[in-house]
Amino acid sequence: MLSPPGTRIIYDRKFLMECRNSPGAKTPPSDLPDIPGVTSPSVEELKVENHHVQSCEEKVSTGEEEQFDMDI
């Protein structure tokens, strides 16, 4: 449905928040190209994420680390 020229469609916050949980919003388009770092994680991002998960697991297992790890 097209809106007439010069008009705007305005959605309220509640409607948009409900749309966020719909199945269509969680499924990427089928014809979306695979672009590393844009539409899929890049190889470097996957390595960093895996390293971060492993280091977090190591810290949890020792039980002697601080509660929060902060980068300053």
All heavy atoms as a GROMACS GRO file, in nm:
protein
  560
    1MET      N    1   0.085  -0.117   0.000
    1MET     CA    2   0.000   0.000   0.000
    1MET      C    3   0.090   0.123   0.000
    1MET      O    4   0.177   0.138   0.085
    1MET     CB    5  -0.090  -0.003   0.123
    1MET     CG    6  -0.179   0.112   0.135
    1MET     SD    7  -0.284   0.085   0.279
    1MET     CE    8  -0.377   0.229   0.275
    2LEU      N    9   0.070   0.209  -0.092
    2LEU     CA   10   0.149   0.331  -0.104
    2LEU      C   11   0.076   0.446  -0.038
    2LEU      O   12  -0.046   0.456  -0.044
    2LEU     CB   13   0.174   0.365  -0.250
    2LEU     CG   14   0.258   0.265  -0.330
    2LEU    CD1   15   0.263   0.305  -0.476
    2LEU    CD2   16   0.398   0.259  -0.273
    3SER      N   17   0.152   0.532   0.026
    3SER     CA   18   0.092   0.650   0.086
    3SER      C   19   0.098   0.763  -0.016
    3SER      O   20   0.190   0.770  -0.097
    3SER     CB   21   0.164   0.688   0.214
    3SER     OG   22   0.298   0.716   0.186
    4PRO      N   23   0.001   0.851  -0.012
    4PRO     CA   24   0.001   0.964  -0.106
    4PRO      C   25   0.124   1.051  -0.085
    4PRO      O   26   0.177   1.060   0.026
    4PRO     CB   27  -0.126   1.041  -0.071
    4PRO     CG   28  -0.209   0.949   0.010
    4PRO     CD   29  -0.116   0.850   0.071
    5PRO      N   30   0.172   1.118  -0.190
    5PRO     CA   31   0.290   1.206  -0.175
    5PRO      C   32   0.265   1.314  -0.070
    5PRO      O   33   0.157   1.367  -0.058
    5PRO     CB   34   0.306   1.268  -0.313
    5PRO     CG   35   0.233   1.178  -0.406
    5PRO     CD   36   0.124   1.113  -0.326
    6GLY      N   37   0.368   1.342   0.008
    6GLY     CA   38   0.356   1.445   0.110
    6GLY      C   39   0.302   1.396   0.242
    6GLY      O   40   0.288   1.474   0.334
    7THR      N   41   0.271   1.266   0.252
    7THR     CA   42   0.224   1.213   0.380
    7THR      C   43   0.330   1.122   0.439
    7THR      O   44   0.417   1.071   0.368
    7THR     CB   45   0.093   1.133   0.363
    7THR    OG1   46   0.118   1.022   0.278
    7THR    CG2   47  -0.017   1.219   0.306
    8ARG      N   48   0.323   1.102   0.567
    8ARG     CA   49   0.418   1.016   0.635
    8ARG      C   50   0.343   0.911   0.714
    8ARG      O   51   0.238   0.938   0.772
    8ARG     CB   52   0.506   1.097   0.730
    8ARG     CG   53   0.598   1.190   0.657
    8ARG     CD   54   0.681   1.278   0.744
    8ARG     NE   55   0.705   1.234   0.879
    8ARG     CZ   56   0.781   1.298   0.965
    8ARG    NH1   57   0.838   1.410   0.930
    8ARG    NH2   58   0.798   1.255   1.086
    9ILE      N   59   0.399   0.792   0.720
    9ILE     CA   60   0.344   0.687   0.804
    9ILE      C   61   0.422   0.691   0.934
    9ILE      O   62   0.546   0.685   0.935
    9ILE     CB   63   0.357   0.549   0.737
    9ILE    CG1   64   0.278   0.548   0.606
    9ILE    CG2   65   0.309   0.440   0.831
    9ILE    CD1   66   0.296   0.422   0.525
   10ILE      N   67   0.353   0.701   1.045
   10ILE     CA   68   0.418   0.710   1.175
   10ILE      C   69   0.375   0.589   1.258
   10ILE      O   70   0.256   0.560   1.271
   10ILE     CB   71   0.379   0.840   1.247
   10ILE    CG1   72   0.423   0.960   1.163
   10ILE    CG2   73   0.439   0.846   1.386
   10ILE    CD1   74   0.376   1.093   1.215
   11TYR      N   75   0.474   0.517   1.311
   11TYR     CA   76   0.448   0.401   1.395
   11TYR      C   77   0.479   0.437   1.539
   11TYR      O   78   0.578   0.503   1.567
   11TYR     CB   79   0.536   0.283   1.352
   11TYR     CG   80   0.512   0.239   1.210
   11TYR    CD1   81   0.600   0.273   1.108
   11TYR    CD2   82   0.402   0.162   1.177
   11TYR    CE1   83   0.580   0.232   0.979
   11TYR    CE2   84   0.379   0.121   1.047
   11TYR     CZ   85   0.468   0.156   0.949
   11TYR     OH   86   0.447   0.116   0.820
   12ASP      N   87   0.397   0.388   1.632
   12ASP     CA   88   0.428   0.414   1.772
   12ASP      C   89   0.527   0.311   1.824
   12ASP      O   90   0.551   0.208   1.763
   12ASP     CB   91   0.301   0.419   1.857
   12ASP     CG   92   0.227   0.286   1.863
   12ASP    OD1   93   0.259   0.195   1.786
   12ASP    OD2   94   0.136   0.274   1.947
   13ARG      N   95   0.588   0.340   1.936
   13ARG     CA   96   0.694   0.258   1.992
   13ARG      C   97   0.645   0.117   2.023
   13ARG      O   98   0.715   0.019   2.000
   13ARG     CB   99   0.748   0.324   2.119
   13ARG     CG  100   0.864   0.251   2.180
   13ARG     CD  101   0.915   0.324   2.305
   13ARG     NE  102   1.040   0.268   2.351
   13ARG     CZ  103   1.050   0.157   2.423
   13ARG    NH1  104   0.942   0.089   2.455
   13ARG    NH2  105   1.169   0.113   2.462
   14LYS      N  106   0.525   0.104   2.076
   14LYS     CA  107   0.471  -0.027   2.114
   14LYS      C  108   0.462  -0.119   1.992
   14LYS      O  109   0.502  -0.235   1.997
   14LYS     CB  110   0.333  -0.010   2.177
   14LYS     CG  111   0.270  -0.139   2.220
   14LYS     CD  112   0.132  -0.116   2.279
   14LYS     CE  113   0.072  -0.250   2.313
   14LYS     NZ  114  -0.070  -0.254   2.294
   15PHE      N  115   0.412  -0.067   1.880
   15PHE     CA  116   0.400  -0.147   1.759
   15PHE      C  117   0.538  -0.192   1.710
   15PHE      O  118   0.557  -0.308   1.674
   15PHE     CB  119   0.330  -0.067   1.649
   15PHE     CG  120   0.327  -0.136   1.516
   15PHE    CD1  121   0.239  -0.241   1.494
   15PHE    CD2  122   0.413  -0.099   1.415
   15PHE    CE1  123   0.237  -0.306   1.372
   15PHE    CE2  124   0.412  -0.164   1.293
   15PHE     CZ  125   0.323  -0.267   1.271
   16LEU      N  126   0.636  -0.101   1.709
   16LEU     CA  127   0.770  -0.137   1.663
   16LEU      C  128   0.835  -0.240   1.754
   16LEU      O  129   0.904  -0.330   1.707
   16LEU     CB  130   0.857  -0.011   1.652
   16LEU     CG  131   0.814   0.088   1.545
   16LEU    CD1  132   0.897   0.214   1.555
   16LEU    CD2  133   0.824   0.027   1.407
   17MET      N  134   0.814  -0.229   1.884
   17MET     CA  135   0.871  -0.327   1.977
   17MET      C  136   0.807  -0.464   1.957
   17MET      O  137   0.873  -0.566   1.971
   17MET     CB  138   0.852  -0.279   2.121
   17MET     CG  139   0.932  -0.153   2.152
   17MET     SD  140   1.108  -0.168   2.126
   17MET     CE  141   1.154  -0.254   2.273
   18GLU      N  142   0.680  -0.469   1.922
   18GLU     CA  143   0.614  -0.596   1.894
   18GLU      C  144   0.666  -0.657   1.765
   18GLU      O  145   0.683  -0.778   1.755
   18GLU     CB  146   0.462  -0.577   1.888
   18GLU     CG  147   0.400  -0.548   2.022
   18GLU     CD  148   0.253  -0.510   2.013
   18GLU    OE1  149   0.198  -0.505   1.900
   18GLU    OE2  150   0.193  -0.484   2.118
   19CYS      N  151   0.694  -0.573   1.666
   19CYS     CA  152   0.748  -0.622   1.538
   19CYS      C  153   0.887  -0.683   1.557
   19CYS      O  154   0.926  -0.774   1.483
   19CYS     CB  155   0.757  -0.508   1.437
   19CYS     SG  156   0.597  -0.452   1.378
   20ARG      N  157   0.961  -0.635   1.655
   20ARG     CA  158   1.097  -0.685   1.680
   20ARG      C  159   1.097  -0.834   1.710
   20ARG      O  160   1.190  -0.906   1.676
   20ARG     CB  161   1.157  -0.608   1.795
   20ARG     CG  162   1.294  -0.653   1.835
   20ARG     CD  163   1.351  -0.568   1.943
   20ARG     NE  164   1.282  -0.589   2.069
   20ARG     CZ  165   1.329  -0.550   2.185
   20ARG    NH1  166   1.442  -0.482   2.191
   20ARG    NH2  167   1.264  -0.573   2.295
   21ASN      N  168   0.991  -0.886   1.770
   21ASN     CA  169   0.985  -1.026   1.809
   21ASN      C  170   0.918  -1.116   1.706
   21ASN      O  171   0.902  -1.235   1.730
   21ASN     CB  172   0.912  -1.038   1.943
   21ASN     CG  173   0.987  -0.968   2.054
   21ASN    OD1  174   1.108  -0.968   2.058
   21ASN    ND2  175   0.914  -0.902   2.142
   22SER      N  176   0.879  -1.062   1.592
   22SER     CA  177   0.811  -1.144   1.492
   22SER      C  178   0.912  -1.235   1.422
   22SER      O  179   1.030  -1.204   1.410
   22SER     CB  180   0.742  -1.055   1.389
   22SER     OG  181   0.838  -0.992   1.308
   23PRO      N  182   0.867  -1.352   1.372
   23PRO     CA  183   0.959  -1.444   1.304
   23PRO      C  184   1.024  -1.381   1.180
   23PRO      O  185   1.139  -1.410   1.150
   23PRO     CB  186   0.869  -1.560   1.263
   23PRO     CG  187   0.751  -1.553   1.353
   23PRO     CD  188   0.734  -1.408   1.387
   24GLY      N  189   0.952  -1.296   1.111
   24GLY     CA  190   1.009  -1.232   0.993
   24GLY      C  191   1.125  -1.140   1.025
   24GLY      O  192   1.217  -1.123   0.945
   25ALA      N  193   1.126  -1.081   1.144
   25ALA     CA  194   1.234  -0.993   1.183
   25ALA      C  195   1.359  -1.069   1.225
   25ALA      O  196   1.468  -1.016   1.224
   25ALA     CB  197   1.189  -0.903   1.298
   26LYS      N  198   1.343  -1.195   1.261
   26LYS     CA  199   1.456  -1.275   1.307
   26LYS      C  200   1.520  -1.356   1.195
   26LYS      O  201   1.625  -1.416   1.214
   26LYS     CB  202   1.411  -1.369   1.419
   26LYS     CG  203   1.367  -1.294   1.543
   26LYS     CD  204   1.326  -1.390   1.650
   26LYS     CE  205   1.273  -1.318   1.771
   26LYS     NZ  206   1.374  -1.262   1.856
   27THR      N  207   1.458  -1.360   1.079
   27THR     CA  208   1.508  -1.438   0.966
   27THR      C  209   1.566  -1.346   0.861
   27THR      O  210   1.496  -1.257   0.811
   27THR     CB  211   1.392  -1.520   0.903
   27THR    OG1  212   1.328  -1.594   1.004
   27THR    CG2  213   1.443  -1.612   0.796
   28PRO      N  214   1.693  -1.363   0.825
   28PRO     CA  215   1.750  -1.277   0.721
   28PRO      C  216   1.689  -1.310   0.584
   28PRO      O  217   1.643  -1.422   0.562
   28PRO     CB  218   1.900  -1.309   0.724
   28PRO     CG  219   1.910  -1.443   0.787
   28PRO     CD  220   1.791  -1.458   0.877
   29PRO      N  221   1.688  -1.216   0.493
   29PRO     CA  222   1.636  -1.243   0.359
   29PRO      C  223   1.714  -1.356   0.293
   29PRO      O  224   1.835  -1.370   0.312
   29PRO     CB  225   1.657  -1.112   0.284
   29PRO     CG  226   1.673  -1.008   0.389
   29PRO     CD  227   1.731  -1.077   0.508
   30SER      N  228   1.646  -1.438   0.212
   30SER     CA  229   1.710  -1.555   0.150
   30SER      C  230   1.812  -1.515   0.044
   30SER      O  231   1.907  -1.589   0.020
   30SER     CB  232   1.605  -1.646   0.089
   30SER     OG  233   1.531  -1.576  -0.010
   31ASP      N  234   1.796  -1.401  -0.021
   31ASP     CA  235   1.888  -1.361  -0.127
   31ASP      C  236   1.995  -1.264  -0.079
   31ASP      O  237   2.063  -1.200  -0.158
   31ASP     CB  238   1.811  -1.298  -0.243
   31ASP     CG  239   1.729  -1.177  -0.199
   31ASP    OD1  240   1.709  -1.157  -0.078
   31ASP    OD2  241   1.685  -1.102  -0.288
   32LEU      N  242   2.016  -1.256   0.053
   32LEU     CA  243   2.117  -1.166   0.110
   32LEU      C  244   2.256  -1.221   0.080
   32LEU      O  245   2.286  -1.336   0.111
   32LEU     CB  246   2.096  -1.156   0.260
   32LEU     CG  247   2.169  -1.046   0.335
   32LEU    CD1  248   2.117  -0.910   0.291
   32LEU    CD2  249   2.149  -1.062   0.484
   33PRO      N  250   2.344  -1.142   0.019
   33PRO     CA  251   2.479  -1.192  -0.012
   33PRO      C  252   2.561  -1.210   0.116
   33PRO      O  253   2.537  -1.145   0.217
   33PRO     CB  254   2.538  -1.082  -0.100
   33PRO     CG  255   2.465  -0.959  -0.063
   33PRO     CD  256   2.326  -1.004  -0.024
   34ASP      N  257   2.660  -1.299   0.112
   34ASP     CA  258   2.748  -1.324   0.225
   34ASP      C  259   2.867  -1.229   0.216
   34ASP      O  260   2.956  -1.247   0.133
   34ASP     CB  261   2.795  -1.470   0.224
   34ASP     CG  262   2.880  -1.502   0.344
   34ASP    OD1  263   2.858  -1.440   0.450
   34ASP    OD2  264   2.967  -1.590   0.333
   35ILE      N  265   2.868  -1.126   0.299
   35ILE     CA  266   2.975  -1.028   0.301
   35ILE      C  267   3.038  -1.034   0.440
   35ILE      O  268   2.979  -0.986   0.537
   35ILE     CB  269   2.923  -0.885   0.272
   35ILE    CG1  270   2.847  -0.882   0.140
   35ILE    CG2  271   3.037  -0.785   0.273
   35ILE    CD1  272   2.773  -0.753   0.114
   36PRO      N  273   3.159  -1.095   0.452
   36PRO     CA  274   3.222  -1.107   0.584
   36PRO      C  275   3.240  -0.970   0.650
   36PRO      O  276   3.286  -0.875   0.589
   36PRO     CB  277   3.357  -1.171   0.553
   36PRO     CG  278   3.338  -1.240   0.421
   36PRO     CD  279   3.238  -1.156   0.346
   37GLY      N  280   3.201  -0.962   0.776
   37GLY     CA  281   3.211  -0.838   0.850
   37GLY      C  282   3.091  -0.747   0.836
   37GLY      O  283   3.078  -0.651   0.909
   38VAL      N  284   3.004  -0.776   0.739
   38VAL     CA  285   2.885  -0.694   0.719
   38VAL      C  286   2.759  -0.776   0.743
   38VAL      O  287   2.682  -0.747   0.834
   38VAL     CB  288   2.882  -0.632   0.577
   38VAL    CG1  289   2.756  -0.550   0.556
   38VAL    CG2  290   3.005  -0.548   0.553
   39THR      N  291   2.736  -0.878   0.660
   39THR     CA  292   2.618  -0.963   0.677
   39THR      C  293   2.650  -1.092   0.751
   39THR      O  294   2.560  -1.166   0.787
   39THR     CB  295   2.554  -0.997   0.541
   39THR    OG1  296   2.652  -1.065   0.460
   39THR    CG2  297   2.506  -0.873   0.471
   40SER      N  298   2.777  -1.121   0.771
   40SER     CA  299   2.820  -1.235   0.852
   40SER      C  300   2.947  -1.194   0.925
   40SER      O  301   3.018  -1.104   0.879
   40SER     CB  302   2.845  -1.357   0.763
   40SER     OG  303   2.953  -1.333   0.675
   41PRO      N  304   2.976  -1.258   1.039
   41PRO     CA  305   3.097  -1.218   1.113
   41PRO      C  306   3.222  -1.245   1.031
   41PRO      O  307   3.229  -1.342   0.957
   41PRO     CB  308   3.094  -1.307   1.237
   41PRO     CG  309   2.964  -1.376   1.238
   41PRO     CD  310   2.902  -1.362   1.104
   42SER      N  311   3.320  -1.156   1.042
   42SER     CA  312   3.447  -1.176   0.971
   42SER      C  313   3.529  -1.281   1.046
   42SER      O  314   3.502  -1.314   1.160
   42SER     CB  315   3.525  -1.046   0.961
   42SER     OG  316   3.564  -1.004   1.090
   43VAL      N  317   3.630  -1.333   0.980
   43VAL     CA  318   3.715  -1.435   1.039
   43VAL      C  319   3.782  -1.380   1.165
   43VAL      O  320   3.791  -1.447   1.268
   43VAL     CB  321   3.821  -1.483   0.938
   43VAL    CG1  322   3.918  -1.580   1.001
   43VAL    CG2  323   3.753  -1.547   0.818
   44GLU      N  324   3.827  -1.253   1.160
   44GLU     CA  325   3.892  -1.192   1.276
   44GLU      C  326   3.794  -1.179   1.393
   44GLU      O  327   3.831  -1.203   1.507
   44GLU     CB  328   3.949  -1.054   1.241
   44GLU     CG  329   4.065  -1.057   1.143
   44GLU     CD  330   4.021  -1.065   0.998
   44GLU    OE1  331   3.905  -1.029   0.968
   44GLU    OE2  332   4.101  -1.108   0.916
   45GLU      N  333   3.670  -1.141   1.363
   45GLU     CA  334   3.571  -1.128   1.470
   45GLU      C  335   3.544  -1.261   1.536
   45GLU      O  336   3.528  -1.270   1.657
   45GLU     CB  337   3.440  -1.070   1.415
   45GLU     CG  338   3.449  -0.924   1.378
   45GLU     CD  339   3.323  -0.874   1.309
   45GLU    OE1  340   3.240  -0.957   1.268
   45GLU    OE2  341   3.308  -0.753   1.297
   46LEU      N  342   3.538  -1.368   1.457
   46LEU     CA  343   3.515  -1.500   1.513
   46LEU      C  344   3.632  -1.542   1.602
   46LEU      O  345   3.612  -1.600   1.709
   46LEU     CB  346   3.494  -1.603   1.402
   46LEU     CG  347   3.364  -1.589   1.323
   46LEU    CD1  348   3.361  -1.687   1.206
   46LEU    CD2  349   3.243  -1.611   1.412
   47LYS      N  350   3.756  -1.513   1.558
   47LYS     CA  351   3.873  -1.547   1.639
   47LYS      C  352   3.872  -1.471   1.771
   47LYS      O  353   3.897  -1.527   1.877
   47LYS     CB  354   4.002  -1.516   1.563
   47LYS     CG  355   4.029  -1.612   1.450
   47LYS     CD  356   4.157  -1.573   1.378
   47LYS     CE  357   4.183  -1.662   1.259
   47LYS     NZ  358   4.304  -1.622   1.184
   48VAL      N  359   3.841  -1.340   1.765
   48VAL     CA  360   3.837  -1.259   1.885
   48VAL      C  361   3.728  -1.308   1.978
   48VAL      O  362   3.748  -1.320   2.099
   48VAL     CB  363   3.816  -1.109   1.849
   48VAL    CG1  364   3.784  -1.027   1.973
   48VAL    CG2  365   3.937  -1.055   1.777
   49GLU      N  366   3.612  -1.340   1.924
   49GLU     CA  367   3.501  -1.386   2.005
   49GLU      C  368   3.536  -1.520   2.072
   49GLU      O  369   3.512  -1.538   2.191
   49GLU     CB  370   3.376  -1.402   1.919
   49GLU     CG  371   3.252  -1.439   1.998
   49GLU     CD  372   3.128  -1.443   1.911
   49GLU    OE1  373   3.112  -1.355   1.827
   49GLU    OE2  374   3.048  -1.537   1.930
   50ASN      N  375   3.596  -1.612   1.998
   50ASN     CA  376   3.634  -1.741   2.055
   50ASN      C  377   3.740  -1.722   2.163
   50ASN      O  378   3.735  -1.786   2.268
   50ASN     CB  379   3.686  -1.836   1.946
   50ASN     CG  380   3.575  -1.890   1.860
   50ASN    OD1  381   3.460  -1.890   1.900
   50ASN    ND2  382   3.609  -1.933   1.741
   51HIS      N  383   3.837  -1.634   2.141
   51HIS     CA  384   3.941  -1.608   2.240
   51HIS      C  385   3.879  -1.547   2.365
   51HIS      O  386   3.914  -1.585   2.478
   51HIS     CB  387   4.048  -1.515   2.182
   51HIS     CG  388   4.153  -1.479   2.282
   51HIS    ND1  389   4.245  -1.569   2.328
   51HIS    CD2  390   4.178  -1.362   2.346
   51HIS    CE1  391   4.324  -1.509   2.417
   51HIS    NE2  392   4.284  -1.383   2.429
   52HIS      N  393   3.784  -1.454   2.348
   52HIS     CA  394   3.719  -1.389   2.461
   52HIS      C  395   3.642  -1.492   2.544
   52HIS      O  396   3.649  -1.491   2.666
   52HIS     CB  397   3.626  -1.277   2.414
   52HIS     CG  398   3.555  -1.208   2.525
   52HIS    ND1  399   3.619  -1.124   2.613
   52HIS    CD2  400   3.425  -1.213   2.563
   52HIS    CE1  401   3.531  -1.080   2.702
   52HIS    NE2  402   3.413  -1.131   2.673
   53VAL      N  403   3.569  -1.581   2.477
   53VAL     CA  404   3.491  -1.683   2.547
   53VAL      C  405   3.585  -1.775   2.623
   53VAL      O  406   3.562  -1.808   2.739
   53VAL     CB  407   3.403  -1.764   2.448
   53VAL    CG1  408   3.344  -1.886   2.515
   53VAL    CG2  409   3.293  -1.675   2.392
   54GLN      N  410   3.696  -1.816   2.561
   54GLN     CA  411   3.791  -1.905   2.628
   54GLN      C  412   3.855  -1.836   2.748
   54GLN      O  413   3.868  -1.896   2.854
   54GLN     CB  414   3.899  -1.949   2.530
   54GLN     CG  415   3.848  -2.045   2.425
   54GLN     CD  416   3.952  -2.075   2.318
   54GLN    OE1  417   4.059  -2.014   2.315
   54GLN    NE2  418   3.921  -2.168   2.230
   55SER      N  419   3.894  -1.710   2.734
   55SER     CA  420   3.957  -1.640   2.846
   55SER      C  421   3.858  -1.618   2.959
   55SER      O  422   3.895  -1.626   3.075
   55SER     CB  423   4.018  -1.508   2.800
   55SER     OG  424   3.918  -1.419   2.757
   56CYS      N  425   3.732  -1.593   2.927
   56CYS     CA  426   3.630  -1.577   3.031
   56CYS      C  427   3.608  -1.708   3.104
   56CYS      O  428   3.593  -1.710   3.226
   56CYS     CB  429   3.498  -1.527   2.972
   56CYS     SG  430   3.501  -1.355   2.923
   57GLU      N  431   3.608  -1.819   3.031
   57GLU     CA  432   3.591  -1.949   3.094
   57GLU      C  433   3.708  -1.980   3.186
   57GLU      O  434   3.692  -2.034   3.294
   57GLU     CB  435   3.576  -2.059   2.988
   57GLU     CG  436   3.444  -2.053   2.914
   57GLU     CD  437   3.437  -2.151   2.798
   57GLU    OE1  438   3.539  -2.216   2.768
   57GLU    OE2  439   3.329  -2.162   2.739
   58GLU      N  440   3.829  -1.943   3.145
   58GLU     CA  441   3.947  -1.966   3.228
   58GLU      C  442   3.939  -1.885   3.356
   58GLU      O  443   3.971  -1.933   3.464
   58GLU     CB  444   4.074  -1.930   3.151
   58GLU     CG  445   4.105  -2.023   3.037
   58GLU     CD  446   4.218  -1.973   2.948
   58GLU    OE1  447   4.274  -1.865   2.979
   58GLU    OE2  448   4.248  -2.039   2.849
   59LYS      N  449   3.895  -1.759   3.347
   59LYS     CA  450   3.884  -1.674   3.464
   59LYS      C  451   3.780  -1.727   3.561
   59LYS      O  452   3.798  -1.723   3.681
   59LYS     CB  453   3.850  -1.531   3.424
   59LYS     CG  454   3.966  -1.459   3.359
   59LYS     CD  455   3.927  -1.318   3.322
   59LYS     CE  456   4.044  -1.248   3.255
   59LYS     NZ  457   4.008  -1.112   3.217
   60VAL      N  458   3.669  -1.777   3.508
   60VAL     CA  459   3.564  -1.830   3.594
   60VAL      C  460   3.613  -1.954   3.666
   60VAL      O  461   3.584  -1.974   3.783
   60VAL     CB  462   3.437  -1.862   3.510
   60VAL    CG1  463   3.337  -1.941   3.591
   60VAL    CG2  464   3.375  -1.733   3.460
   61SER      N  465   3.692  -2.036   3.600
   61SER     CA  466   3.737  -2.160   3.660
   61SER      C  467   3.835  -2.138   3.775
   61SER      O  468   3.839  -2.215   3.870
   61SER     CB  469   3.800  -2.252   3.554
   61SER     OG  470   3.917  -2.192   3.503
   62THR      N  471   3.917  -2.030   3.770
   62THR     CA  472   4.014  -2.008   3.877
   62THR      C  473   3.948  -1.956   4.003
   62THR      O  474   3.988  -1.991   4.113
   62THR     CB  475   4.123  -1.908   3.832
   62THR    OG1  476   4.061  -1.784   3.803
   62THR    CG2  477   4.200  -1.960   3.713
   63GLY      N  478   3.848  -1.870   3.988
   63GLY     CA  479   3.777  -1.818   4.103
   63GLY      C  480   3.854  -1.711   4.180
   63GLY      O  481   3.808  -1.662   4.280
   64GLU      N  482   3.974  -1.673   4.135
   64GLU     CA  483   4.055  -1.575   4.205
   64GLU      C  484   4.060  -1.441   4.134
   64GLU      O  485   4.126  -1.350   4.182
   64GLU     CB  486   4.197  -1.630   4.222
   64GLU     CG  487   4.202  -1.755   4.307
   64GLU     CD  488   4.342  -1.810   4.318
   64GLU    OE1  489   4.436  -1.743   4.272
   64GLU    OE2  490   4.357  -1.921   4.370
   65GLU      N  491   3.994  -1.427   4.022
   65GLU     CA  492   3.997  -1.304   3.944
   65GLU      C  493   3.895  -1.205   3.999
   65GLU      O  494   3.805  -1.240   4.073
   65GLU     CB  495   3.966  -1.333   3.797
   65GLU     CG  496   4.063  -1.429   3.733
   65GLU     CD  497   4.204  -1.373   3.723
   65GLU    OE1  498   4.217  -1.251   3.702
   65GLU    OE2  499   4.299  -1.450   3.737
   66GLU      N  500   3.912  -1.078   3.959
   66GLU     CA  501   3.816  -0.977   3.998
   66GLU      C  502   3.681  -1.006   3.933
   66GLU      O  503   3.673  -1.076   3.832
   66GLU     CB  504   3.865  -0.839   3.954
   66GLU     CG  505   3.989  -0.794   4.027
   66GLU     CD  506   4.027  -0.654   3.985
   66GLU    OE1  507   3.939  -0.579   3.938
   66GLU    OE2  508   4.144  -0.619   4.001
   67GLN      N  509   3.576  -0.948   3.988
   67GLN     CA  510   3.442  -0.972   3.936
   67GLN      C  511   3.425  -0.915   3.796
   67GLN      O  512   3.364  -0.977   3.711
   67GLN     CB  513   3.338  -0.913   4.029
   67GLN     CG  514   3.197  -0.943   3.985
   67GLN     CD  515   3.095  -0.893   4.087
   67GLN    OE1  516   3.131  -0.833   4.186
   67GLN    NE2  517   2.970  -0.917   4.060
   68PHE      N  518   3.483  -0.796   3.769
   68PHE     CA  519   3.468  -0.733   3.640
   68PHE      C  520   3.606  -0.703   3.583
   68PHE      O  521   3.696  -0.658   3.653
   68PHE     CB  522   3.390  -0.602   3.649
   68PHE     CG  523   3.250  -0.622   3.698
   68PHE    CD1  524   3.215  -0.592   3.830
   68PHE    CD2  525   3.153  -0.672   3.615
   68PHE    CE1  526   3.087  -0.612   3.875
   68PHE    CE2  527   3.024  -0.691   3.658
   68PHE     CZ  528   2.990  -0.662   3.789
   69ASP      N  529   3.622  -0.727   3.453
   69ASP     CA  530   3.746  -0.697   3.383
   69ASP      C  531   3.724  -0.569   3.305
   69ASP      O  532   3.639  -0.564   3.215
   69ASP     CB  533   3.782  -0.812   3.289
   69ASP     CG  534   3.916  -0.790   3.222
   69ASP    OD1  535   3.999  -0.718   3.279
   69ASP    OD2  536   3.937  -0.846   3.112
   70MET      N  537   3.794  -0.462   3.340
   70MET     CA  538   3.772  -0.333   3.276
   70MET      C  539   3.893  -0.292   3.194
   70MET      O  540   4.006  -0.308   3.238
   70MET     CB  541   3.743  -0.224   3.380
   70MET     CG  542   3.616  -0.249   3.458
   70MET     SD  543   3.585  -0.122   3.580
   70MET     CE  544   3.566   0.021   3.477
   71ASP      N  545   3.868  -0.239   3.075
   71ASP     CA  546   3.972  -0.184   2.991
   71ASP      C  547   3.978  -0.034   3.017
   71ASP      O  548   3.879   0.036   3.003
   71ASP     CB  549   3.942  -0.208   2.843
   71ASP     CG  550   3.946  -0.356   2.808
   71ASP    OD1  551   4.022  -0.429   2.874
   71ASP    OD2  552   3.873  -0.396   2.715
   72ILE      N  553   4.093   0.014   3.054
   72ILE     CA  554   4.107   0.158   3.085
   72ILE      C  555   4.205   0.220   2.989
   72ILE      O  556   4.304   0.168   2.955
   72ILE     CB  557   4.152   0.181   3.229
   72ILE    CG1  558   4.046   0.126   3.324
   72ILE    CG2  559   4.176   0.328   3.255
   72ILE    CD1  560   4.081   0.136   3.470
   0.00000   0.00000   0.00000
